[in-house]
Amino acid sequence: MKNDRLISSGMIRDLRFMCPDTKKDVLLSGYSRWRIGGVADCVVSPATVEELVDVISYVRNRTIPYVIIGETSNLLFPTEGIRALVIHFGKNFSKLSIAGSRVFAQSGAWVPRFSLSVAKMGLGGTEHMIGIPGTLGGLIYMNGGSSRKGVGDHVVKVNTLSPEGDLAVFNREECGFQYRSSVFQSNGHIIISAEFDYPLSGDAVAVRRDMLRILRERRRKFPRKTPNCGSVFVSDPKMYKEYGSPGEIIERCGLKGLEKGNAKISELHANFILNKGAATAEDVLFLINLVQKTAEKETGYSMRSEVRYVTPFGMTVPAHERAAELYPNNFIEKVK
């Protein structure tokens, strides 16, 4: 793969001039919540919108592909690494401000900090987000949340950068929020920041108590000490009504605790796949494929994955689609 480098040393020097926080040959497992992934040729972490605009203009003019990452809680990196430019939104890009009921935050804001900051100002509506270990941009992209709620419920507008390099604004209706879905999953826009409107809670103590309850439940129900990306499969409302949650279905299919290589379906919560130490992307994809096909046979529903697989050249695709390509004949076989 190193012979296929798309980003030369000269390009990296140019990128460092535009964006000082530019790194060469970065091990992606260090970014990954799954602790999976090979080496990325170059990672840039912009600190301003201007830096981001300059970087996107530079790579677009040179037809260099790129991929956006945050806390990676819904991403699976390839074992062989990434040749595309990796643009990382983190603490460099995490400004947060609150005025009355209006909240502004950049896409690199850490979701638990965002949620707690809103609650401390006496506003309600972010309680369900307190335990989600991601960045705000990724949460908006997935319309993520918990307790069947989504971050999009309180969005006023989302500021983006188009694939052509133009700044754009989407109001809530234009964001196309649906359950674990948004227009940003298909339009190629980079989420820069967002504005929200949250109601006064009326009882800040009750909000805090609810957050503590949610955190306790997450600690009790979900594996925390072994690397994982959180929930792997989306809960389809129709499937949920008839058969229950993805975790319940996976458990009823007898797949709880199943292993492939160093990847394992959690025995604590079956909708989590763990990295026991040296799991590869292929190990995880094998289990995703096996779960999907087995559950479909048992229920008639094809569970889609929340996880996005990043290809070596920067495309992101639903992990179950990549898994089906790799393992077309993988079915209900015993895995050792």
C-alpha positions in Angstrom: 0.0 0.0 0.0 2.8 2.5 0.7 3.7 2.4 -3.0 0.2 3.8 -3.6 0.7 7.0 -1.7 -1.5 9.8 -2.9 -0.1 12.5 -0.6 3.6 13.3 -1.3 6.0 14.8 1.2 5.7 18.1 -0.7 1.9 18.1 -0.2 2.3 17.4 3.5 4.5 20.5 3.7 1.9 22.5 2.0 -0.8 21.2 4.3 1.2 22.0 7.4 1.5 25.6 6.1 -2.3 25.8 5.9 -3.1 23.7 9.0 -0.2 23.5 11.5 -1.7 20.4 13.2 -0.8 18.1 10.3 0.7 14.7 11.0 2.4 12.1 8.7 2.1 8.3 8.9 -0.4 8.1 11.7 -1.5 4.8 13.2 -5.3 4.8 13.0 -5.7 2.4 15.8 -4.6 5.2 18.1 -7.7 7.2 17.0 -10.1 4.3 16.8 -12.4 3.5 19.7 -12.2 -0.1 18.4 -8.3 0.2 18.5 -8.4 -1.1 14.9 -6.7 0.3 11.8 -3.5 0.6 9.9 -1.4 3.7 9.1 -2.9 6.8 7.5 -0.6 8.7 5.2 -1.7 12.1 6.6 -4.0 13.4 9.3 -4.9 17.1 9.6 -6.8 18.6 12.5 -8.1 22.1 11.6 -8.6 24.7 14.3 -10.6 27.2 12.2 -13.1 27.3 9.4 -10.5 29.1 7.3 -8.0 26.2 7.7 -10.7 23.7 6.8 -11.7 25.7 3.6 -8.0 26.0 2.6 -7.4 22.3 3.0 -10.5 21.2 1.1 -9.7 23.6 -1.7 -6.1 22.3 -1.9 -7.1 18.6 -2.0 -10.0 19.2 -4.4 -7.7 20.9 -6.9 -5.4 17.9 -6.8 -8.2 15.3 -6.7 -7.0 13.9 -3.4 -9.8 12.0 -1.7 -10.5 12.7 2.0 -12.5 11.3 4.9 -13.8 13.1 7.9 -13.4 11.6 11.4 -14.2 12.6 15.0 -14.2 10.3 18.0 -14.7 7.4 15.5 -17.5 5.8 17.6 -19.2 4.7 14.5 -16.2 4.1 12.2 -14.2 0.9 11.3 -10.8 1.6 9.8 -9.2 -0.8 7.3 -6.4 -3.0 8.5 -4.3 -1.9 5.6 -4.5 1.8 6.4 -5.8 4.9 4.5 -4.2 6.6 1.5 -6.7 9.4 1.5 -6.3 12.5 3.6 -7.9 12.1 7.0 -9.5 15.3 8.4 -9.9 15.0 12.1 -12.4 17.2 14.1 -11.5 17.1 17.8 -10.6 19.5 20.6 -9.1 22.0 18.0 -12.6 22.5 16.6 -14.8 22.3 19.7 -16.0 25.8 20.5 -19.3 25.9 22.5 -21.4 28.9 23.6 -24.9 29.3 25.2 -27.1 32.3 25.2 -30.5 31.8 26.7 -32.1 28.8 25.1 -29.8 28.9 22.0 -26.7 26.7 21.9 -23.9 27.0 19.3 -21.2 24.3 19.0 -18.6 23.2 16.5 -18.5 19.7 15.2 -15.5 18.6 17.2 -17.3 19.3 20.6 -17.3 16.1 22.7 -20.9 15.1 23.2 -20.9 14.4 27.0 -19.3 17.8 27.5 -21.9 19.4 25.2 -24.8 17.6 27.1 -23.5 18.6 30.5 -22.9 22.2 29.5 -26.4 22.6 28.3 -27.9 21.0 31.4 -25.8 23.3 33.7 -27.5 26.3 32.1 -30.9 25.0 33.2 -31.9 23.6 29.7 -33.4 20.2 29.1 -33.3 17.9 26.1 -29.7 16.6 26.1 -30.1 14.1 28.9 -30.2 11.1 26.4 -26.8 12.2 25.0 -24.8 12.3 28.2 -23.2 8.8 27.8 -22.5 8.9 24.0 -18.7 9.0 23.5 -18.6 10.9 20.2 -18.2 14.3 18.7 -21.2 16.5 17.8 -20.5 16.4 14.0 -20.8 12.6 14.0 -23.9 12.7 16.1 -25.6 15.1 13.7 -24.5 13.0 10.7 -26.1 9.9 12.3 -28.9 11.8 14.0 -27.6 9.9 17.0 -29.0 9.6 20.5 -30.3 7.1 22.9 -33.7 6.1 24.3 -35.0 6.3 20.7 -34.3 10.1 20.6 -32.1 11.9 18.2 -29.9 15.0 18.4 -31.8 16.5 15.4 -34.9 17.0 17.6 -33.6 20.4 18.7 -31.5 21.5 15.8 -32.2 25.0 14.4 -29.6 25.0 11.7 -26.4 23.2 10.6 -23.5 25.0 9.0 -21.5 23.0 6.4 -18.9 23.1 3.7 -20.0 21.6 0.4 -17.9 19.2 -1.7 -17.3 22.2 -4.0 -15.9 24.3 -1.1 -18.8 26.5 -0.5 -20.2 27.4 2.9 -23.8 26.4 3.3 -26.6 26.5 5.9 -29.3 23.8 6.4 -32.4 24.5 8.5 -33.9 21.6 10.5 -36.3 20.6 7.7 -33.5 20.6 5.1 -31.4 18.3 7.3 -33.8 15.4 6.6 -33.5 13.9 10.1 -35.0 10.5 10.5 -34.2 7.7 12.9 -30.4 7.4 12.8 -30.3 9.2 9.5 -29.7 12.6 7.9 -29.2 14.2 4.5 -25.5 14.5 5.4 -25.0 10.8 4.9 -25.6 11.2 1.2 -24.9 14.9 0.2 -21.1 15.0 0.9 -21.3 18.2 3.0 -18.9 18.5 5.9 -20.6 19.5 9.1 -18.8 22.5 10.6 -21.1 23.6 13.5 -24.7 23.7 14.5 -27.2 25.9 16.5 -29.8 24.3 18.8 -32.8 25.5 20.7 -33.4 23.8 24.1 -36.3 24.4 26.5 -35.8 25.6 30.0 -36.0 22.4 32.1 -37.7 24.0 35.1 -35.8 21.7 37.4 -32.1 21.5 36.8 -31.7 19.1 39.7 -34.1 16.6 38.1 -32.2 16.9 34.8 -28.9 16.1 36.5 -30.5 13.2 38.4 -31.8 11.9 35.1 -28.3 12.1 33.6 -26.8 10.3 36.5 -29.4 7.6 36.1 -28.7 7.2 32.4 -24.9 7.0 33.1 -25.5 4.3 35.7 -27.6 2.3 33.4 -25.0 2.5 30.6 -22.3 1.4 32.9 -24.4 -1.6 34.0 -25.6 -2.6 30.5 -22.7 -1.8 28.2 -19.1 -3.0 28.0 -16.8 -0.1 28.8 -13.3 -1.5 29.4 -12.8 -3.5 26.2 -12.4 -1.5 23.0 -15.7 -1.3 21.0 -17.6 1.3 18.9 -20.9 1.1 20.8 -24.1 -0.3 19.3 -23.4 -2.0 16.0 -26.9 -2.5 14.5 -29.7 0.0 14.2 -33.0 -0.8 15.9 -35.7 -0.8 13.2 -39.0 0.4 14.7 -41.1 -2.3 13.0 -38.6 -5.0 13.9 -38.4 -3.7 17.5 -42.2 -3.9 17.9 -42.3 -7.5 16.6 -39.1 -9.0 17.9 -37.3 -6.6 20.2 -34.0 -4.7 20.1 -31.0 -5.9 18.0 -29.2 -7.1 21.1 -32.2 -9.2 22.1 -32.5 -10.7 18.6 -28.8 -11.5 18.4 -28.9 -13.2 21.8 -32.0 -15.2 20.8 -30.1 -16.3 17.7 -27.5 -17.9 20.0 -24.7 -15.6 18.8 -23.9 -13.9 22.1 -20.2 -14.5 23.0 -19.3 -15.7 19.5 -15.8 -15.0 18.4 -13.8 -14.5 15.2 -10.1 -14.0 15.6 -9.8 -11.4 18.3 -13.3 -9.9 17.8 -16.1 -11.0 20.0 -19.9 -10.4 20.3 -20.2 -9.1 23.9 -21.6 -11.3 26.5 -22.8 -8.3 28.4 -24.7 -6.7 25.5 -25.0 -8.6 22.2 -25.2 -5.5 20.0 -21.6 -4.7 20.9 -18.6 -6.2 19.2 -15.4 -6.1 21.2 -11.7 -6.1 20.3 -10.1 -8.5 22.7 -6.6 -7.2 21.8 -5.6 -7.7 18.2 -8.9 -7.8 16.2 -8.8 -6.8 12.5 -11.4 -5.0 10.5 -12.0 -8.3 8.7 -12.8 -10.1 12.0 -15.4 -7.5 12.9 -16.9 -7.5 9.4 -17.2 -11.3 9.5 -19.2 -11.1 12.7 -21.4 -8.3 11.4 -22.2 -10.3 8.3 -22.9 -13.5 10.3 -25.2 -11.6 12.6 -27.1 -9.9 9.8 -27.7 -13.1 7.8 -28.6 -15.2 10.8 -31.0 -12.6 12.2 -32.6 -12.1 8.8 -33.3 -15.9 8.6 -34.8 -15.9 12.0 -36.9 -12.7 11.8 -37.2 -11.7 8.1 -35.7 -8.3 8.9 -32.3 -7.3 7.5 -30.7 -5.4 10.3 -28.5 -2.5 9.0 -25.3 -1.5 10.7 -24.8 1.9 12.3 -21.1 1.4 11.7 -19.5 2.9 8.6 -16.5 1.2 7.1 -13.8 3.5 5.8 -12.1 2.2 2.6 -8.3 2.6 2.1 -9.1 5.5 -0.3 -11.4 7.4 1.9 -15.0 6.3 1.0 -17.3 5.4 3.8 -19.9 2.7 3.3 -22.3 0.9 5.7 -20.2 -1.9 7.3 -22.8 -4.6 6.5 -22.4 -3.8 2.8 -18.7 -4.2 2.9 -19.1 -7.3 5.0 -21.4 -8.8 2.4 -18.8 -8.1 -0.3 -16.1 -9.8 1.7 -18.1 -12.8 2.9 -20.9 -13.5 0.3 -21.2 -17.2 1.4 -20.8 -16.6 5.1 -23.9 -18.0 6.8 -24.8 -19.8 10.0 -21.6 -21.6 10.5 -19.8 -22.2 13.7 -17.0 -19.7 14.3 -13.9 -20.6 16.2 
